[in-house]
Amino acid sequence: MKLTPHTEEWYAWLSKQQKGYFYPGCRVVAPWHGEDNFRTLVFEHLQPEMDVLEVACAQGNLALAMAPHVRSVLAYDVTPDYIDMTCKAAEERGITNVKFLVHNSRAQFNDGRTRLPAEDHSVDLWVNSKGPFHSILDAPRVCRPGAVMLMLVPSGGVPSGGRSAPWSELLPETLRSLLPPDQDNPNWAYKAIVGNLNEAGLRLHSWWDFDVPEYLPNPRELYIGLTWPFMEDEVPPYQEVEPALERIFKEFAGPQGLENRWRRSIWKAVIPG
């Protein structure tokens, strides 16, 4: 059975394959890569009397880290295994001001309208780390006037985003077919997010793009990076493609390894009031 990555069914499958949502394998990413900046930006906004909502919290790493610095955190995810994992982690660490919920906020599961699992005007900070864009639409209902929205986007804002690496032409077809196609519009995510903000009656406050190198140390790590997040029967065995991957390293790798691009974006909006 083939699953489409980043669908509810795929996340349920992935939660059985690995403990939490993360990118497997070994890589070295240059600093100021966006994910580190996002965490810094989030923590700069935290205040002791603040109520925080986290969208698509996965195994709850960020929610649990925010909890000691705020009054409360409400975090949800569509995948039950992730919520079970983070509830156990909160109990083990004695964190009591976080509530975790299994919830699907998509319109088709909520009488045709996007629905976040929070009460009206109950949130001071809305946080979304690589989660779905549709959650923007219900933010004006759940957020208090002056609340801040912060989101980390995996790609789609960087001007060079969506372009293949120069070594990709040497990949065997069985691996090249796994790559996402080059985007005709590299700013697709920016346009989608601004469109959702406009539909919700909100305006973009700030947008930051990050485009830094990541280095893969050997051909097997390249294979791991290319074949995640696909199921085992969708990818060729490593032995079959190893010669081609070794050629790529021989022709393109430098002292730090094989360079790929790591692209992220961050945006901020403020609820009027």
N, C-alpha and C positions, 0 to 999 in steps of 0.2 A: 504494500500500500504506500503510495507516494503522498507525502504531506507538504503543503506549501509553508515555507518558513514564516514564522512570526504570525501564524494564525493560532486560534485558541487550541485547536487539535495538536498543532506542532508543539506548543508550549507544554501541553500535558504529556506528550511523548518525551520531550527533552527533560522534563522533571524526573523521569524514570531513568534517564541515561547519566545524569550528572547531578551532583548535590548543589543546586542553585543555578542561577543564570550567570554565566561568565564565558569568556572566550578561552578555549583550551589551548594548550601548547605553550611554547616558550618564545617570547619576543622581547625586544628592547625598544621601547617607545621614547622618543625624545621628550624632554620636559616641555611644559606649556602646551600640552596636547589637547586641552579642552576638558577632559574628564577631571584632571586635577584642578583646573580653574573653576569648573562648575562647583565642586565641593567647597572650594574656598569662598566662592560667591554666596552659596547657600548659607554657610556658617556666618558670614558677615551680616546676614539679614536676621539671624535668630535673636530673639529677645525672651526674657524669662516669662512674661505674661502672654506669650504668643501661642495660638492654636494652629497647628500645621496639618495640611492634607497632602499625602503623597500618592500620586497616581502610579499604578503598575509597579508596586514596590518590590516585586520578585521575592528574594529571600530576606528582605528587610534590612540590609546592611546600613543604608542611609537613614532609614527611620529610627533604628536603634541608636545610631550615632547622634542624631538630632535630639533625641528624647531628653537627655540630661540638661539641655540648654533651653527648654521651652516648657510651657504649661502642659501641653498635650500634643500628641501626634495621632492622627487617624490615617491608616495606610491600607490600601486594598490592592488585590491582584486577582486575576481571573483563574489562576492555577492553584487548586487546593493544596498540592504538595508544598508549594512555596510558602503558603500561609501557615501550614502545619510546622514547617521548619522554623519560621521566624517566631511563632508563638513559643516554641520550645526554647529558642535562644533567649527571648525576653524573660521567660520564667527562670532560666538558669542564671541570668545576669541580674535578676531582681529588679527589672525595669517594669514599673506599674502604670506609667502614664501614656502608654501606647496601646491603641486598639487596632487589631488587624482583622480584615474582613475579606472573604471571598466574594467578589462582585464583578459583574460584567456591565460596564457603563454604556455599551453601545445601544443605539436607539431601538434596534429590533428586539432587545430584551427588556425594554422599559416603555412599552406602550407607544413606540414610535418617536421617543425623544431621548436624547442623551441624558443620563441621570447619574450623577456622582453620589456616593453613599454618605452624604453630609447634610446637616440641617441648613436651612436658609441663614445666610449671613453669620456663619459660625467659624470661618477660616480667615486667618491673617496672612498665611503664606501657603501658596499652592506650588507644589514641587512635582516635576515630571522628568525623570531621568530615562530617556530613550523609550518612553511609552507612547501610546496612541495619541494622535492629534485631535481626535474627536472630543476628548475630554475638555478641551478649551470651551466648548459650547455651553456647558453648564456652570462654568466658573462664576459668571456674574450673579447667579443665584446663591451659591454657597459662600462666596467671599464677602467679607465686610468692606465697606468703603475704605479705600487706601491700601487694601491688601496687595501684595506683590505676587506675581506669577513668574516662576523661573523654570526653564526647560533646557535639557541637554538633548541635542539632535545628532544621531550618528552620522548623517551626511546630508547633502542636498542644499547647502547654503554656500559652500566654498566654490569660488569661481572655477577651479579645476576639478571639482567633484564629479564623480561618475566616469572618469577617464581611466582606461586600463593602463597597467604598468607596461613599460617598454618591452619587458621580457615575456609578456603574456602571449605573444605570437608564437613562441617556442613551446608552449604548453601542448600536450596531446589533446586531441579533440575531446576525449572523455573527461578531461579536466576543464578545458576552456568552455565547454558547454555549461559548466556549473557557475561560471562567472555571471554576475548581473550584466545586462547589456549596457553599453555606453548610453548615458542619458542625453537625449536631444536638448533638454533644458537642464543644465547642471544646478539651477536654482529651484528645482521643483519643490523641495521641502519648504523653502522660504515662501514661495507663492501660496502653497497649501496652508501654511500656518497663518500668514497674514489674511488669507481668505477666511479662515475660521475665526480669527480675531474680529474681523469686520462683521461677520455674521452675528457674533456675540455682542456687538456694539462696543468693542474694545479697540485700542490702538497699540501698536508696537512701540515700546519705549526704547529698547536697545537690541542690537544683534551683533554677535561676535563670531568670527570664523577662525578656525584653526586647521592648519595643513602642515604636518610635521612628518619626518621620516620615522618608520619603524623598521627594525632590522631583524631578519630571520637567520638563525645561526647555521642551519644545515638543510639539506633537501627534505628530510622527513618532517621538519617543522613547517616547511612550505606546504607539504602535502596535508598536514593537519589543518593548516589555515584555510586551504582551498576546499577541503571536503567537509568542513563544518559550515553549516548546520544540516547536512544531508544524512539520510539514513544509509545504513551499510550497503544495502542492495542497490543504491543509486550511484555509488562511486566505484571506480576501478581499484583493484588491490594495489598496494604500494609497489610491489615488485614489478608490476606491469608498467608503471610510469617512472620508476626510479631512474633509468638512463636519461630520459628527457629532463628530469629535474636536476640531475647532476650536471648536465650540459648548461642549464640556465645558471647554476652557481659558478661554473667554470668561466662563463662568458660575462656575467653581470655582477657577481658578488665582489665586495670590497673587504677591507680588513675587519669591518664590523659585522659583515654578513650581507645578505641580499636585501636591498632597500625596497620597501613598499611605502605607500603613502597612507597616513593615518589622518582622517578628516573628521572633524566634529564642528558643531555650531552650538551656540548658547543664545537664548533670547530672554528678554524680560518685558513684562507688561505690568501696568498698575491699574487697579480697579478705580474708576472715578469716585470722587466723594471727598 
